[in-house]
Amino acid sequence: MEAGGVVIQPVDEEDAGNELSCRRLAAVRFDRNHRLIGDLFSPAVVTDTRTVVAQNRMDMLRKQAQSLSAHQNKLEEELVKIEGLRAEK
């Protein structure tokens, strides 16, 4: 073998056919990878689990809301009575 220097390899004819398929393969991989990256960083792909609520939890929250509304109405009526008594004095 030669010591040092540049070695030039001959070009094979079948490499030309592989080069085109390699380019096509690279283009397909490029497109696939960019599509996957787009899917990964898209906000629509990942659902927000904080917005998912079970039906029994919704029923309990509705009952609590009704109870709080009734309590608020009771307190407002009591406040009106107290203001009426104060106005009379």
DSSP file (Angstrom, degrees, kcal/mol; ACC not computed):
  #  RESIDUE AA STRUCTURE BP1 BP2  ACC     N-H-->O    O-->H-N    N-H-->O    O-->H-N    TCO  KAPPA ALPHA  PHI   PSI    X-CA   Y-CA   Z-CA
    1    1 A M              0   0    0      0, 0.0     2,-0.2     0, 0.0     0, 0.0   0.000 360.0 360.0 360.0 158.2    0.0    0.0    0.0
    2    2 A E        -     0   0    0      1,-0.0     2,-0.7     2,-0.0     5,-0.0  -0.561 360.0-127.5 -80.9 144.3    1.0    3.6   -0.5
    3    3 A A  S    S-     0   0    0     -2,-0.2    -1,-0.0     0, 0.0     0, 0.0  -0.845  71.1 -26.0 -94.9 116.4    2.1    5.5    2.5
    4    4 A G  S    S+     0   0    0     -2,-0.7     2,-0.1     1,-0.1    -2,-0.0  -0.043  89.9  96.4  73.2 178.8    0.1    8.8    2.8
    5    5 A G  S    S-     0   0    0      2,-0.0     2,-0.4    -3,-0.0    -1,-0.1  -0.220  77.9 -59.9  91.4 176.8   -1.5   10.6   -0.1
    6    6 A V        -     0   0    0     -2,-0.1     2,-0.5     2,-0.0     0, 0.0  -0.836  40.5-151.8-103.0 134.0   -5.1   10.6   -1.5
    7    7 A V        -     0   0    0     -2,-0.4     2,-0.6    -5,-0.0    -2,-0.0  -0.925   7.4-155.1-106.6 125.2   -6.7    7.4   -2.7
    8    8 A I        -     0   0    0     -2,-0.5    -2,-0.0     0, 0.0     0, 0.0  -0.881   8.5-150.4-102.2 124.1   -9.3    7.8   -5.4
    9    9 A Q        -     0   0    0     -2,-0.6     2,-0.1     1,-0.1    -2,-0.0  -0.736  21.8-112.0 -93.8 141.4  -11.9    5.0   -5.6
   10   10 A P        -     0   0    0      0, 0.0     2,-0.5     0, 0.0    -1,-0.1  -0.388  30.1-114.9 -69.9 149.0  -13.5    4.2   -8.9
   11   11 A V        -     0   0    0     -2,-0.1     2,-0.3     2,-0.0     3,-0.0  -0.734  27.3-144.4 -86.8 126.4  -17.2    4.9   -9.3
   12   12 A D     >  -     0   0    0     -2,-0.5     4,-0.7     1,-0.1     3,-0.4  -0.642  12.8-130.7 -88.8 149.6  -19.3    1.8   -9.8
   13   13 A E  H >> S+     0   0    0     -2,-0.3     4,-0.7     1,-0.2     3,-0.7   0.852 106.1  56.7 -67.2 -35.3  -22.3    1.9  -12.1
   14   14 A E  H 3> S+     0   0    0      1,-0.2     4,-1.6     2,-0.2    -1,-0.2   0.740  95.2  66.9 -72.7 -20.5  -24.7    0.4   -9.5
   15   15 A D  H 3> S+     0   0    0     -3,-0.4     4,-2.3     1,-0.2    -1,-0.2   0.843  92.9  60.5 -65.1 -32.5  -23.8    3.1   -7.0
   16   16 A A  H <X S+     0   0    0     -3,-0.7     4,-1.3    -4,-0.7    -1,-0.2   0.893 105.6  47.1 -62.8 -39.4  -25.6    5.6   -9.3
   17   17 A G  H  X S+     0   0    0     -4,-0.7     4,-1.5     1,-0.2    -1,-0.2   0.874 112.6  49.3 -68.3 -37.9  -28.8    3.7   -8.9
   18   18 A N  H  X S+     0   0    0     -4,-1.6     4,-2.7     1,-0.2    -2,-0.2   0.826 103.2  61.7 -70.1 -31.7  -28.4    3.4   -5.2
   19   19 A E  H  X S+     0   0    0     -4,-2.3     4,-2.3     2,-0.2    -1,-0.2   0.915 104.4  47.6 -62.4 -42.6  -27.8    7.2   -4.9
   20   20 A L  H  X S+     0   0    0     -4,-1.3     4,-2.4     2,-0.2    -1,-0.2   0.925 114.0  46.3 -64.9 -44.4  -31.2    8.0   -6.3
   21   21 A S  H  X S+     0   0    0     -4,-1.5     4,-2.7     1,-0.2    -2,-0.2   0.858 111.2  53.1 -68.2 -33.3  -32.9    5.5   -4.0
   22   22 A C  H  X S+     0   0    0     -4,-2.7     4,-2.5     2,-0.2    -1,-0.2   0.904 109.8  48.3 -65.9 -40.3  -30.8    6.9   -1.0
   23   23 A R  H  X S+     0   0    0     -4,-2.3     4,-2.4     2,-0.2    -2,-0.2   0.923 112.9  47.7 -64.2 -43.3  -32.0   10.4   -1.9
   24   24 A R  H  X S+     0   0    0     -4,-2.4     4,-2.5     2,-0.2    -2,-0.2   0.920 112.2  49.5 -63.8 -43.3  -35.6    9.3   -2.1
   25   25 A L  H  X S+     0   0    0     -4,-2.7     4,-2.5     1,-0.2    -1,-0.2   0.901 110.9  50.0 -62.0 -41.8  -35.3    7.4    1.2
   26   26 A A  H  X S+     0   0    0     -4,-2.5     4,-2.5     2,-0.2    -1,-0.2   0.895 110.7  49.8 -64.2 -39.8  -33.8   10.5    2.8
   27   27 A A  H  X S+     0   0    0     -4,-2.4     4,-2.6     2,-0.2    -2,-0.2   0.906 111.3  48.5 -65.9 -41.3  -36.6   12.7    1.5
   28   28 A V  H  X S+     0   0    0     -4,-2.5     4,-2.6     2,-0.2    -2,-0.2   0.923 113.5  46.9 -64.6 -44.0  -39.2   10.3    2.8
   29   29 A R  H  X S+     0   0    0     -4,-2.5     4,-3.0     2,-0.2     5,-0.2   0.903 111.1  52.5 -63.7 -40.7  -37.6   10.1    6.2
   30   30 A F  H  X S+     0   0    0     -4,-2.5     4,-2.3     2,-0.2     5,-0.2   0.945 111.7  45.2 -59.8 -49.4  -37.3   13.9    6.3
   31   31 A D  H  X S+     0   0    0     -4,-2.6     4,-2.1     1,-0.2    -2,-0.2   0.924 114.7  48.7 -60.9 -45.0  -41.0   14.3    5.5
   32   32 A R  H  X S+     0   0    0     -4,-2.6     4,-2.5     1,-0.2    -2,-0.2   0.929 111.6  49.1 -61.0 -46.4  -41.9   11.7    8.1
   33   33 A N  H  X S+     0   0    0     -4,-3.0     4,-2.5     1,-0.2    -1,-0.2   0.897 111.9  47.9 -63.2 -40.8  -39.7   13.2   10.8
   34   34 A H  H  X S+     0   0    0     -4,-2.3     4,-2.2    -5,-0.2    -1,-0.2   0.858 111.0  51.2 -70.2 -33.6  -41.1   16.7   10.2
   35   35 A R  H  X S+     0   0    0     -4,-2.1     4,-2.1    -5,-0.2    -2,-0.2   0.925 112.2  46.9 -65.3 -43.8  -44.6   15.4   10.3
   36   36 A L  H  X S+     0   0    0     -4,-2.5     4,-2.5     2,-0.2    -2,-0.2   0.897 111.4  50.8 -65.1 -40.5  -44.0   13.6   13.6
   37   37 A I  H  X S+     0   0    0     -4,-2.5     4,-2.1     1,-0.2    -1,-0.2   0.909 109.7  51.3 -62.9 -41.4  -42.3   16.7   15.1
   38   38 A G  H  < S+     0   0    0     -4,-2.2     4,-0.5     1,-0.2    -2,-0.2   0.891 110.8  48.3 -61.5 -39.9  -45.3   18.7   14.1
   39   39 A D  H >< S+     0   0    0     -4,-2.1     3,-0.6     1,-0.2     6,-0.2   0.891 110.2  52.2 -66.8 -39.3  -47.6   16.2   15.8
   40   40 A L  H 3< S+     0   0    0     -4,-2.5    -2,-0.2     1,-0.2    -1,-0.2   0.900 116.0  38.3 -64.5 -40.8  -45.5   16.2   18.9
   41   41 A F  T 3< S+     0   0    0     -4,-2.1    -1,-0.2    -5,-0.1    -2,-0.2   0.369  89.2 110.6 -95.7   5.4  -45.5   20.0   19.3
   42   42 A S    X>  -     0   0    0     -3,-0.6     3,-1.0    -4,-0.5     4,-0.6  -0.655  63.1-145.1 -78.4 132.5  -49.1   20.5   18.2
   43   43 A P  T 34 S+     0   0    0      0, 0.0    -1,-0.1     0, 0.0     3,-0.1   0.710  95.2  64.0 -71.3 -17.8  -51.3   21.6   21.1
   44   44 A A  T 34 S+     0   0    0      1,-0.2    -5,-0.1     3,-0.1    -3,-0.0   0.671  90.9  65.8 -79.3 -16.0  -54.3   19.7   19.7
   45   45 A V  T <4 S+     0   0    0     -3,-1.0     2,-0.6    -6,-0.2    -1,-0.2   0.926  93.4  59.2 -74.6 -44.6  -52.6   16.3   20.1
   46   46 A V  S  < S-     0   0    0     -4,-0.6     2,-0.3    -6,-0.1    -1,-0.1  -0.756  79.9-142.5 -91.6 121.2  -52.3   16.2   23.9
   47   47 A T        -     0   0    0     -2,-0.6     2,-0.8     1,-0.1    -3,-0.1  -0.590  20.1-117.2 -81.1 144.4  -55.7   16.4   25.7
   48   48 A D    >   -     0   0    0     -2,-0.3     3,-1.4     1,-0.2     4,-0.3  -0.719  21.8-163.1 -82.9 110.8  -55.8   18.4   28.9
   49   49 A T  G >  S+     0   0    0     -2,-0.8     3,-0.8     1,-0.3    -1,-0.2   0.660  82.2  73.3 -72.2 -14.3  -56.7   15.9   31.6
   50   50 A R  G 3  S+     0   0    0      1,-0.2    -1,-0.3    -3,-0.0    -2,-0.0   0.743  94.0  53.7 -70.2 -20.6  -57.7   18.7   33.9
   51   51 A T  G <  S+     0   0    0     -3,-1.4     2,-0.6     2,-0.0    -1,-0.2   0.572  86.4  94.8 -89.5  -9.3  -60.8   19.3   31.9
   52   52 A V    <   +     0   0    0     -3,-0.8     2,-0.4    -4,-0.3    -3,-0.0  -0.746  54.0 176.8 -87.0 119.3  -62.0   15.7   32.1
   53   53 A V        -     0   0    0     -2,-0.6    -3,-0.0     4,-0.0    -2,-0.0  -0.980  28.0-120.3-126.9 135.1  -64.5   15.3   35.0
   54   54 A A     >  -     0   0    0     -2,-0.4     4,-1.9     1,-0.1     5,-0.1  -0.308  25.3-116.8 -69.7 156.3  -66.4   12.1   35.9
   55   55 A Q  H  > S+     0   0    0      1,-0.2     4,-2.4     2,-0.2     5,-0.2   0.897 114.1  51.9 -63.8 -42.4  -70.2   12.2   35.9
   56   56 A N  H  > S+     0   0    0      1,-0.2     4,-2.2     2,-0.2    -1,-0.2   0.864 109.0  51.6 -64.8 -33.7  -70.5   11.5   39.7
   57   57 A R  H  > S+     0   0    0      2,-0.2     4,-2.4     1,-0.2    -1,-0.2   0.897 109.1  50.6 -67.0 -39.9  -68.1   14.4   40.4
   58   58 A M  H  X S+     0   0    0     -4,-1.9     4,-2.2     2,-0.2    -2,-0.2   0.909 110.0  50.2 -63.0 -42.3  -70.2   16.7   38.2
   59   59 A D  H  X S+     0   0    0     -4,-2.4     4,-2.2     2,-0.2    -2,-0.2   0.923 111.2  48.5 -62.1 -44.1  -73.4   15.6   40.1
   60   60 A M  H  X S+     0   0    0     -4,-2.2     4,-2.3     1,-0.2    -2,-0.2   0.910 111.3  49.8 -62.9 -42.2  -71.7   16.3   43.5
   61   61 A L  H  X S+     0   0    0     -4,-2.4     4,-2.2     2,-0.2    -1,-0.2   0.868 109.4  51.9 -65.8 -36.1  -70.5   19.7   42.3
   62   62 A R  H  X S+     0   0    0     -4,-2.2     4,-2.4     2,-0.2    -1,-0.2   0.917 109.7  49.3 -64.8 -42.8  -74.0   20.6   41.0
   63   63 A K  H  X S+     0   0    0     -4,-2.2     4,-2.6     1,-0.2    -2,-0.2   0.911 111.3  49.4 -62.6 -41.9  -75.5   19.7   44.4
   64   64 A Q  H  X S+     0   0    0     -4,-2.3     4,-2.6     2,-0.2    -1,-0.2   0.900 110.1  51.0 -63.6 -39.8  -72.8   21.8   46.2
   65   65 A A  H  X S+     0   0    0     -4,-2.2     4,-2.2     2,-0.2    -2,-0.2   0.908 111.4  47.7 -64.6 -41.6  -73.6   24.7   43.9
   66   66 A Q  H  X S+     0   0    0     -4,-2.4     4,-2.4     2,-0.2    -2,-0.2   0.915 112.4  49.6 -64.2 -43.0  -77.3   24.4   44.6
   67   67 A S  H  X S+     0   0    0     -4,-2.6     4,-2.3     1,-0.2    -2,-0.2   0.917 112.1  47.6 -62.6 -44.0  -76.7   24.2   48.4
   68   68 A L  H  X S+     0   0    0     -4,-2.6     4,-2.4     2,-0.2    -1,-0.2   0.879 110.9  51.5 -66.2 -37.6  -74.4   27.3   48.2
   69   69 A S  H  X S+     0   0    0     -4,-2.2     4,-2.4     2,-0.2    -2,-0.2   0.916 110.8  48.1 -64.7 -42.5  -77.0   29.2   46.2
   70   70 A A  H  X S+     0   0    0     -4,-2.4     4,-2.2     2,-0.2    -2,-0.2   0.912 112.6  48.7 -63.6 -42.4  -79.7   28.4   48.7
   71   71 A H  H  X S+     0   0    0     -4,-2.3     4,-2.4     2,-0.2    -2,-0.2   0.893 110.7  50.9 -64.8 -40.0  -77.4   29.4   51.6
   72   72 A Q  H  X S+     0   0    0     -4,-2.4     4,-2.5     2,-0.2    -2,-0.2   0.919 109.9  49.5 -63.6 -43.9  -76.6   32.7   49.8
   73   73 A N  H  X S+     0   0    0     -4,-2.4     4,-2.3     2,-0.2    -2,-0.2   0.910 110.6  50.8 -61.0 -42.1  -80.3   33.5   49.3
   74   74 A K  H  X S+     0   0    0     -4,-2.2     4,-2.2     1,-0.2    -2,-0.2   0.921 111.8  46.9 -61.7 -44.9  -81.0   32.8   53.0
   75   75 A L  H  X S+     0   0    0     -4,-2.4     4,-2.3     1,-0.2    -1,-0.2   0.874 110.7  52.1 -66.9 -36.9  -78.2   35.1   54.1
   76   76 A E  H  X S+     0   0    0     -4,-2.5     4,-2.1     2,-0.2    -1,-0.2   0.904 110.1  48.8 -65.5 -40.4  -79.3   37.9   51.7
   77   77 A E  H  X S+     0   0    0     -4,-2.3     4,-2.1     2,-0.2    -2,-0.2   0.915 111.5  49.7 -63.5 -42.6  -82.8   37.7   53.1
   78   78 A E  H  X S+     0   0    0     -4,-2.2     4,-2.4     1,-0.2    -2,-0.2   0.892 109.6  51.8 -63.0 -39.5  -81.5   37.8   56.6
   79   79 A L  H  X S+     0   0    0     -4,-2.3     4,-2.5     2,-0.2    -1,-0.2   0.891 108.1  51.2 -64.0 -40.5  -79.4   40.9   55.6
   80   80 A V  H  X S+     0   0    0     -4,-2.1     4,-2.1     2,-0.2    -2,-0.2   0.907 110.6  49.4 -63.7 -41.3  -82.5   42.6   54.2
   81   81 A K  H  X S+     0   0    0     -4,-2.1     4,-2.4     2,-0.2    -2,-0.2   0.920 111.6  48.3 -63.0 -44.4  -84.3   41.9   57.5
   82   82 A I  H  X S+     0   0    0     -4,-2.4     4,-2.2     1,-0.2    -2,-0.2   0.905 111.7  49.2 -64.8 -41.0  -81.5   43.3   59.6
   83   83 A E  H  X S+     0   0    0     -4,-2.5     4,-2.1     1,-0.2    -1,-0.2   0.869 110.5  51.9 -65.5 -35.6  -81.2   46.4   57.4
   84   84 A G  H  X S+     0   0    0     -4,-2.1     4,-1.5     2,-0.2    -2,-0.2   0.912 110.4  47.3 -65.6 -42.9  -85.0   46.9   57.7
   85   85 A L  H  X S+     0   0    0     -4,-2.4     4,-1.2     1,-0.2    -2,-0.2   0.883 112.5  50.1 -65.1 -38.6  -84.8   46.7   61.5
   86   86 A R  H  < S+     0   0    0     -4,-2.2     3,-0.2     1,-0.2    -1,-0.2   0.881 108.0  52.9 -67.8 -37.5  -81.9   49.1   61.6
   87   87 A A  H  < S+     0   0    0     -4,-2.1    -1,-0.2     1,-0.2    -2,-0.2   0.833 105.1  56.0 -67.5 -31.0  -83.8   51.6   59.4
   88   88 A E  H  <        0   0    0     -4,-1.5    -1,-0.2     1,-0.2    -2,-0.2   0.826 360.0 360.0 -69.3 -31.6  -86.8   51.5   61.8
   89   89 A K     <        0   0    0     -4,-1.2    -1,-0.2    -3,-0.2    -2,-0.2   0.488 360.0 360.0 -76.4 360.0  -84.6   52.5   64.8
